[in-house]
């Protein structure tokens, strides 16, 4: 489990196909404190660490299944080398819940359709897949590329969020552009409420 509070921005060093996809991600995390088999959210995708190293910089390898590729913005050939990705290590018992409960199981891919300055912040509008739109509500939470964000407004499948300067500085959201495809995980509570309503 995660909270959507990004704690590092990693960089894709290489990707290769080994049956499944395999990616190497450079990180500022102390790799000596990461276990093989640990879960790390990479742009919101919960991935398992399969190798670690510290030369020439700290890095970890993850393997990515075809199912994960089909539901995310990773693409069949993997993230491009040099791409920056939001990272978050899994919660430990007693950790502060600063965002909202995030599973790292991406529901689909949303598209950025508008980016505009709003004071010192940036208002970003997304278009969600139609099947996921019903789970997104004003003042509700979503995870976008692994970042816990509050929804400001909703109109059909389109919704807007406000990126404050801090969020832009400590995540990849300072680089957002129209046309970007982003990993979307809807709020777990919204998913359960919708499911329960099917049986009313």
N, C-alpha and C positions, 0 to 999 in steps of 0.2 A: 504494500500500500504506500501511497505518496500523498503529498498535500498540494502539489502544483506550485510550490515555492522553489524556484530555480536556484541552485547553489553553485553552479559552474556553467560556463559555456565551453563546450568541447569543439574539436575540429576533426573532420573526417580525414584520415591519413591515407587509407586505401580501402578498396572494396574488391572482393573477388567472389566468384561462384564456386562453391565446393559441394555441389548438390543443393544445399541452401545457400543463401547469401552470407558472407562473412564480412564484417566491417571492423576496421581498427580506428579507434577514437582517441585523440590526444586530449589530456585532461590536466588540470591543476590539482586534482585530488591526490592525496598521498596514496599511491597505489599499494604501498606496503600495508595499508589498513583495509584493503578490499580483498575479499575471499573469492576464489574460483567458485562459481555458482551463485554469486550475489546478483541481485536484481538492481538495475539502474534504469531510470526512465530517460530515454534519449529522444528529445523532441516529443515527449509524451508517450513514447512506446516503451513498455516494460520489456527489457531485454536482459538475457542472462550472460554474465561474464564468463568467457571460456578460456581466456589467456590474459596475462598481465606482463608489463615490462616497464622499465624506467629509463631506457636509453633509446634515442638521444634525449627523450623527454618522457614524462609519464604517459602511459597509454593502456588501454584495455581493448580486447577483442570481444565481439558479440556475434552470435549466429542468428539469422533472421529467416523465419520460415516463409513458405509461399503464402500461407494464410495471412500472415502479418503484412507482407508486401501488398496483398490484394486490398487491404483495409486502410492503408496508410499512404503517405506521400513519399515513401522511400523509393518506389519505382523498381522495375524488374532488374535493372543494372545497379541498383543501390544508390545511395546519396552520392552526389559528385564529390570528388576529392577537393578539399579546401572548404567545403560547406561547414558553417558553424551551427551547432545544435545545442539546445537547452538540455542541461543535465540535472538530475535529482537522484540522490541515493534513497534507498528504501527507508521507511520509518522504523525507528527503534521504539520500544516501549518507553514511555516517559517523554518522548519528543513533543515539542510544541506543535499544535495544529494551527498553523498560521494561514492556510488557504482553505481548501475543502478536501474531503476525502476523494482521492483520485486513484483508480485501479491501474492505470497504465494500459488498459485494453481499449484501444482507439475504436470509436464507433464508425467513423467515416472521415471523409476529407471535405473541408469547406474551402471556398475560394474568396480571396480578398477582392472586393469590388469597388471600394472607395477608401482613400486615406486623405485626411485633411487636418491641418493644425487647428487646435482649439485651446487658446491660451498657451501655456507651456506644455500642454498635453497634445496627444494625437488621437483623433476619433477614427476608428477603423470599422468599416462595415463589411460583413461577411455574408456569403450565401451558403446556407447549409443544404445538404441533401434533403429532398422533400420528406423522406421517411423519418428524419431526425428532427424536423422543425417543431413537431408537437412537444418535444422535450425541452425546448428552450423558452424561457419566460423572462420578462423584465425583472430585474433585480435578482435573478437567479444566478447560479454559477455555471461556468463551463471551463473545461481545460482546453487550451489551444496551444499546440506545440509544447505541451507539458506545463503551461503557465496557467495558474488559477486566476480567472478573470470574472468580473461582474458584468452581466448583460445590462446595457442601458435601455435599449428599446428593441422591439421586435415588430416586423411587418411581414407576415407570411413566412417565407423561408429565409428572409434577410434579418440580420441582427447586428447591433452596433456595440462596441466596447470602447472604453476610454483608456489609453495607455499613458500613465503618468510618467514624468521624466525618469524617475527611479527605475521603473520597469523597462523603459527603453535602454537604460544604461547597463543593467545587469543581466539582460537577456538578449536574444536576437531580434526583439521587436523594434529596435532602433533602425533595422534594415528593411522593414516591411514595405512591400510595393504591391500595387494593383496587379492582379493576376496570380499572386502567390497561392499555392495550394498548401493548406495547413491541416495538421492532425486535430480532429475534434473528438473529445470525449464529453458526452453529456453528463449531467449530474446524476449520480446513482439514485438519489431519492426520487427524482422525476421519473426515472425509468420504472421504479417499483410502483409508484402511484399510478402511472399509466397502465401497468399490467393489472393492478388490482381493479381498476375501473372497468376492465373488460368483463369482470365477473359480477358487476353490480346488477 
